[in-house]
Amino acid sequence: MAAAPPLVRSDSALGEFSPLKHFVVAKKKISDVFEQLLNYVRETSEFVEETSRNKALDNIATLDQKLEIQAYAEKLAVIKEVLVRRHMKVAFFGRTSNGKSTVVNAMLRDRVLPSGIGHTTNCFLSVEGTDEDKAYLKTEGSDEEKSIKTVNQLAHALHMDESLDAGCLVRVFWPKAKCALLRDDLVLVDSPGTDVTSQLDSWIDKFCLDADVFVLVANSESTLMNTEKHFFHKVNERLSKPNIFILNNRWDASANEPEYMEDVRKQHTDRCVNFLVEELKVVDRDQAPNHIFFISAKEVLNSRMQRAQGGALAEGFQERLKEFQSFERRFEECISQSAVKTKFEQHTIRAKQITEKVKSIMDAINIKAAEKRVAALEDRDYQMDRLEFVKKQLNLLINDIKKKIKAISEDVASKVSNAMGEEICRLHVLVDEFHADFHPSPHVLKIYKSELLAHVEEGMGKNLAFRCSNAVDASVQTSQKYMTETMLPLLPSAAQNQVHMLVPRRKFDLSYDLNCATICSDFQENIEFQFSLGWTALVHRFLGSVNAQRALKLMDQKFQASQPALPPATTPSSGPCSTVAPANHETAVMTQEDLMVAMATNVASLTSRTSMSVVIVGGVVYKAVGWKLIALSASLYGLLFLYEKLTWTTKAKERALKRQFVDYATEKLQLIVSFTSANCSHQVQQEMATTFARLCQQVDQTQKELEAEICQLTAKIDQLETIQRNSKKLRHKATALEKQLEAFTNQYLQPQQ
């Protein structure tokens, strides 16, 4: 199917494709891009604000960046609203009654503005389309919609409003359904004659700065006037190379003088070309003729409204109609290109700048997040290596220090055991150093023994402390120092500076706790007189203590069986002390002679062979030495007994008690040597274990801190990775928007080849 000529507008109100659609399509496209860009900038604003609020991320996104993006969002919102109101604007200027309103009506194909005899435009009139089905107008400074049904009503409303002057604007809203030209966001501005006011500067500032095309409607029956030129010179000063078309209206009058038509046309054309090229310098000389047209707006309007006056049209109408159509075609091409450029170019450039700025902010955030992520990964790896080192080093130190504690404990046990053995050997010296009131009475003896036990315990404790404590303390201090120095690198930094508080230097004293009162509680002294050459002493001397006790016990049983009537008696002896006191102190003491008789009887009753042997030996002795020697021996024996009896004083009894106590205590203390040394070893072990446990507790704190820091770093790395992903995603969106803006620039803003 053949396509319709793209730049031809039919007389139908519906019309066909027009170059003005170029602006409409461009407006929709750039509006869509700005909608996406605004949403994108708002998304980045939320992202930057959320990132900047996270203090744990060390200001990856700054407050200035947040404020900058928020400012961009506000600017884009304003631009977006401006784009909605953007339209193509053409302004018609010329002297009064040159037919400006008629030209507007001819282009609109309807009598929209008052024109003709008796109607002059006394203020600025803008005609724009409305989607409503009725026409209305709004005056400057008021939002009231004044309904108008006919052109006469509009003219009447304009002339009756005394507040309107040449510098006021009245906006006429005409239904788009009645005029195809108004469907394409085109606004046509009619103006009073340039010869009715001297306030041209205010006109330009108020109505011309946003115009895309200027149409100078001149009267072909005269030449360009200075007032018209002066106005456009001022426009040219305020705008850079404005698009200006010159319409020589009322060209139908040339039909009356066809012989001069070409000369007049050439004369007008030359003057207009010189004005555009030489004076205004807005176009090249080759392009200038394309901006100059000779028309009859009234003829075109009547033709298009199918109301030709006076029957046949004037000669040459078809050429003038084609000229007007050519103007419309050139005008539509020019204004569509110019409006897209003037209305959208700066906004497009601004959008590119904003997109580039936001993208650079996303790049900065991404780079900073990447740098901090790398630093956090390195820090986490370091902390993990340190945690692993602390765990391994702690396990090694535990085994090492356990061995050291065991060695020191065994050394302390050995030292205490040796020292205690030596002290037990010299226990008699310690006992001899004890001095207190002594008397054999039971009450005094009890007090004496209690004080003796306290003296022995205190003395042995001091002696052991003197022998062992300093060496043990030095060993413990050395071990604690070793533990502290080896575990110092594993402690938290805060604890390293306060290690002297964790392991305070204090002297370690062993507690020996001999508890002599308990172990010697069953000690029973024997301070009764015992003759050194008595029967018991001799038996003990020759048979030993254990065998002597057994023999004496057996002898006592036989003696009691043979002499039941005899009371028990005590025989003086110098043998070892008995641990059991006599059962009855009131029993009469046997005499020496009674004891001898009892001994002889007992010995004779052992066995007949033994008795016979004693008799034989006695006889042999008697025969050998004689009775005198026996008598002398007996006398000496008696004198010795008497001497010992007389020297058995209180002091002797005290010495005997001390001697018996030394023997007894020595035996008992020997039993607790291993226990005491083990107790001291346990004390040392407990002291060092306590110190080590305190240090281990701090190392555990180090591990907890490292684990907590690793968790924090992991969370931080996750957050940084999220920020990187989001910033990259937003950056890619910015790149896509830049491509759309570049495509829009290439399609609508670049000169078409």
RAQUIBEL-V103612 format. One record per backbone hydrogen bond with DSSP energy under -0.5 kcal/mol. CO is the residue of the C=O (numbers start at 1). NH is the residue of the N-H. E is the energy in kcal/mol with one decimal. If there is no record, write none. Layout:
co = <CO	CO>
nh = <NH	NH>
e = <E	E>
This chain:
co = <5	8	18	19	19	20	20	21	22	23	24	25	26	27	28	29	30	31	32	33	34	35	36	37	38	39	40	41	42	43	44	45	46	47	48	49	50	51	53	54	55	60	62	63	64	65	66	67	68	69	70	71	72	73	74	75	76	77	78	79	80	81	82	83	88	89	89	90	91	91	93	94	95	99	100	101	102	103	104	105	105	110	116	118	120	124	125	126	126	127	128	130	135	136	137	138	139	144	145	146	148	150	151	152	153	154	155	156	157	160	161	165	168	169	169	170	170	171	171	172	172	173	174	175	175	176	179	180	181	182	185	187	187	188	188	189	190	193	198	199	200	201	202	203	203	204	204	208	212	213	214	214	215	215	216	216	218	218	219	225	226	227	228	229	230	231	232	233	234	235	239	242	243	245	245	246	246	247	247	248	249	250	251	252	253	254	255	257	257	258	260	261	262	263	264	265	266	267	268	269	270	271	272	273	274	274	275	276	276	276	284	285	287	288	289	291	293	293	295	296	297	298	299	300	301	302	303	308	310	314	316	317	318	319	320	321	322	323	324	325	326	327	328	329	330	331	332	333	334	335	336	337	338	339	340	341	344	345	346	347	348	349	350	351	352	353	354	355	356	357	358	359	360	361	362	363	364	365	366	367	368	369	370	371	372	373	374	375	376	377	378	379	380	381	382	383	384	385	386	387	388	389	390	391	392	393	394	395	396	397	398	399	400	401	402	403	404	405	406	407	408	409	410	411	412	413	414	415	416	417	418	419	420	421	422	424	426	427	428	429	431	441	442	443	444	445	446	447	448	449	450	451	452	453	454	455	456	457	458	459	460	461	462	463	464	464	465	465	468	469	470	471	472	473	474	475	476	477	478	479	480	481	482	483	484	487	487	488	492	493	495	496	498	498	499	501	504	507	510	515	515	516	518	520	531	531	534	535	536	537	538	539	540	544	545	546	547	548	549	550	551	552	553	554	555	556	557	558	559	563	570	584	591	592	593	594	595	596	597	598	599	600	601	602	603	603	607	608	609	610	611	612	613	614	615	616	617	618	619	620	621	621	622	625	626	627	628	629	630	631	632	633	634	635	636	637	638	639	640	641	642	643	644	645	647	649	650	651	652	653	654	655	656	657	658	659	660	661	662	663	664	665	666	667	668	668	669	670	672	673	674	675	676	677	678	679	680	681	682	683	684	685	686	687	688	689	690	691	692	693	694	695	696	697	698	699	700	701	702	703	704	705	706	707	708	709	710	711	712	713	714	715	716	717	718	719	720	721	722	723	724	725	726	727	728	729	730	731	732	733	734	735	736	737	738	739	740	741	742	743	744	744	745	745>
nh = <8	10	21	22	23	23	24	25	26	27	28	29	30	31	32	33	34	35	36	37	38	39	40	41	42	43	44	45	46	47	48	49	50	51	52	53	54	54	55	57	58	62	66	67	68	69	70	71	72	73	74	75	76	77	78	79	80	81	82	83	84	85	86	86	187	212	213	189	93	215	217	194	98	103	104	105	106	107	108	109	110	112	119	120	122	170	190	128	172	188	174	176	148	173	146	171	142	146	147	137	135	154	155	156	157	158	159	160	161	162	164	168	124	140	171	126	172	138	173	128	174	136	130	178	179	179	182	183	184	185	88	90	189	127	190	92	125	196	200	203	204	205	206	207	208	208	209	211	243	91	216	245	93	217	218	247	220	249	222	229	230	231	232	233	234	235	236	237	238	239	241	244	214	216	247	248	293	218	249	295	220	253	254	255	256	257	258	260	261	261	264	265	266	267	268	269	270	271	272	273	274	275	276	277	278	279	280	281	282	283	288	289	290	291	292	246	248	295	251	300	301	302	303	304	305	307	306	311	312	317	320	321	322	323	324	325	326	327	328	329	330	331	332	333	334	335	336	337	338	339	340	341	342	343	344	345	348	349	350	351	352	353	354	355	356	357	358	359	360	361	362	363	364	365	366	367	368	369	370	371	372	373	374	375	376	377	378	379	380	381	382	383	384	385	386	387	388	389	390	391	392	393	394	395	396	397	398	399	400	401	402	403	404	405	406	407	408	409	410	411	412	413	414	415	416	417	418	419	420	421	422	423	424	425	426	427	430	431	432	433	434	445	446	447	448	449	450	451	452	453	454	455	456	457	458	459	460	461	462	463	464	465	466	467	468	469	469	470	472	473	474	475	476	477	478	479	480	481	482	483	484	485	486	487	488	490	491	491	496	497	498	499	501	502	503	504	506	509	512	518	519	520	521	523	534	574	538	539	540	541	542	543	544	548	549	550	551	552	553	554	555	556	557	558	559	560	561	562	563	566	572	587	595	596	597	598	599	600	601	602	603	604	605	606	606	607	611	612	613	614	615	616	617	618	619	620	621	622	623	624	625	626	626	629	630	631	632	633	634	635	636	637	638	639	640	641	642	643	644	645	646	647	648	648	649	653	654	655	656	657	658	659	660	661	662	663	664	665	666	667	668	669	670	671	671	672	672	673	676	677	678	679	680	681	682	683	684	685	686	687	688	689	690	691	692	693	694	695	696	697	698	699	700	701	702	703	704	705	706	707	708	709	710	711	712	713	714	715	716	717	718	719	720	721	722	723	724	725	726	727	728	729	730	731	732	733	734	735	736	737	738	739	740	741	742	743	744	745	746	747	748	749	749	750>
e = <-1.6	-0.5	-2.0	-1.6	-0.5	-0.8	-1.5	-3.0	-2.2	-3.0	-2.3	-2.6	-3.0	-2.2	-2.2	-2.3	-2.5	-2.2	-2.4	-2.9	-2.8	-2.2	-2.6	-2.8	-2.4	-2.2	-2.7	-2.4	-2.3	-2.3	-3.0	-2.5	-2.6	-2.4	-2.7	-1.6	-0.7	-0.7	-1.2	-1.4	-1.5	-0.5	-1.8	-2.6	-2.5	-2.4	-2.3	-2.2	-2.0	-2.5	-2.2	-2.4	-2.8	-2.2	-1.9	-2.8	-2.8	-1.8	-2.4	-2.9	-1.5	-1.2	-0.7	-0.8	-3.1	-2.7	-1.6	-2.9	-0.5	-2.9	-3.1	-1.8	-1.4	-2.2	-2.0	-2.5	-2.8	-2.2	-2.0	-1.0	-1.8	-1.6	-1.8	-0.5	-0.6	-2.7	-3.8	-0.5	-3.7	-2.1	-2.4	-2.4	-2.0	-3.1	-2.8	-2.7	-1.8	-0.8	-0.7	-2.0	-0.5	-1.6	-2.8	-2.8	-2.7	-2.3	-2.2	-2.1	-1.0	-1.1	-1.2	-1.7	-2.2	-0.8	-0.5	-2.4	-0.6	-2.2	-0.6	-2.4	-0.6	-1.7	-1.6	-1.3	-0.6	-0.7	-0.6	-1.4	-1.0	-0.7	-3.1	-2.5	-0.5	-3.1	-0.6	-2.9	-2.6	-1.9	-1.4	-1.5	-2.5	-2.5	-2.0	-3.1	-0.7	-1.6	-1.1	-1.5	-0.5	-2.4	-0.6	-2.9	-2.8	-0.8	-0.9	-2.8	-0.7	-2.5	-2.0	-2.2	-3.4	-1.8	-2.0	-2.3	-1.7	-2.0	-2.5	-1.5	-1.4	-2.3	-0.8	-0.7	-3.3	-3.5	-0.5	-0.6	-2.5	-3.1	-1.3	-1.7	-2.4	-1.5	-1.5	-1.3	-1.4	-1.2	-0.6	-1.4	-0.5	-0.6	-2.7	-2.6	-2.7	-2.6	-2.8	-2.7	-2.8	-2.1	-2.5	-2.9	-2.7	-2.2	-2.5	-3.1	-1.5	-2.0	-2.6	-0.6	-2.1	-0.7	-1.6	-0.6	-1.1	-2.5	-1.3	-3.0	-3.5	-0.5	-3.0	-2.1	-2.7	-2.7	-2.8	-2.5	-1.8	-2.7	-0.8	-0.6	-0.5	-1.3	-2.0	-3.3	-2.6	-2.3	-2.3	-2.8	-2.9	-2.3	-2.7	-2.8	-3.0	-3.5	-3.1	-2.5	-2.9	-3.5	-2.2	-1.9	-3.4	-3.1	-1.7	-1.9	-3.7	-3.1	-1.7	-1.7	-2.9	-2.9	-2.8	-2.6	-2.5	-2.4	-2.7	-2.9	-2.7	-2.7	-3.0	-2.6	-2.3	-2.1	-2.5	-2.5	-2.6	-2.7	-2.7	-3.0	-2.7	-2.8	-2.5	-2.7	-2.6	-2.4	-2.6	-2.4	-2.8	-2.8	-2.5	-2.6	-2.9	-2.8	-2.5	-2.7	-2.9	-2.7	-2.6	-2.6	-2.5	-2.6	-2.8	-2.4	-2.5	-3.1	-2.3	-2.1	-2.3	-2.6	-2.5	-1.8	-2.4	-3.4	-2.3	-1.9	-2.1	-3.1	-2.4	-2.6	-2.6	-2.6	-2.5	-2.3	-2.8	-2.5	-2.3	-2.6	-2.9	-2.4	-2.6	-2.8	-2.6	-2.2	-2.3	-2.2	-2.3	-1.9	-1.5	-1.6	-1.4	-2.6	-2.5	-1.4	-1.5	-2.7	-2.0	-1.7	-2.8	-2.8	-2.0	-2.4	-2.3	-2.6	-2.0	-2.5	-2.6	-2.6	-2.7	-2.7	-2.8	-2.2	-2.5	-2.7	-2.9	-2.6	-2.7	-2.1	-2.8	-0.5	-1.6	-0.7	-3.0	-3.4	-2.6	-2.2	-2.8	-3.0	-2.4	-2.2	-2.9	-2.5	-2.2	-2.7	-2.7	-2.7	-2.4	-1.9	-1.2	-1.1	-0.6	-1.4	-2.0	-1.0	-0.7	-0.8	-1.2	-1.4	-2.5	-0.5	-0.7	-0.6	-0.7	-0.9	-1.9	-2.3	-1.3	-1.5	-1.2	-0.7	-2.6	-2.4	-2.5	-2.3	-2.5	-2.9	-1.3	-2.3	-2.1	-1.8	-2.6	-2.8	-2.0	-2.2	-2.5	-2.3	-1.8	-1.9	-2.5	-2.4	-1.7	-1.8	-2.0	-0.5	-0.5	-1.0	-2.1	-2.1	-2.6	-2.5	-2.7	-2.8	-2.5	-2.6	-3.2	-2.8	-1.6	-0.6	-1.1	-0.6	-2.3	-2.3	-2.1	-2.4	-2.2	-2.2	-2.8	-3.2	-2.4	-2.6	-2.8	-2.9	-2.8	-2.1	-3.1	-0.8	-1.4	-0.5	-1.2	-2.3	-2.7	-2.5	-2.4	-2.3	-2.6	-2.6	-2.2	-2.7	-2.5	-1.9	-2.4	-2.6	-2.5	-2.1	-2.3	-2.1	-0.5	-0.6	-2.2	-2.3	-2.5	-2.7	-2.7	-2.4	-2.7	-2.7	-2.7	-2.8	-2.9	-2.2	-2.5	-3.8	-2.5	-1.7	-2.1	-3.5	-1.9	-0.8	-0.7	-0.7	-0.8	-0.7	-2.8	-2.5	-2.2	-2.3	-2.6	-2.4	-2.4	-2.0	-2.3	-2.6	-2.9	-2.5	-2.6	-2.5	-2.5	-2.1	-2.7	-2.8	-2.3	-2.2	-2.9	-2.3	-1.5	-2.2	-2.8	-1.8	-2.1	-2.5	-2.7	-2.7	-2.7	-2.9	-2.9	-2.6	-2.6	-2.4	-2.5	-2.7	-2.5	-2.5	-2.6	-2.8	-2.4	-2.3	-2.7	-2.7	-2.3	-2.5	-2.7	-2.7	-2.8	-3.0	-2.6	-2.7	-2.8	-2.2	-2.6	-1.9	-2.2	-2.3	-2.4	-2.5	-2.5	-2.0	-2.0	-2.7	-2.7	-2.7	-2.4	-2.5	-2.8	-2.2	-2.8	-0.7	-1.6	-1.9>
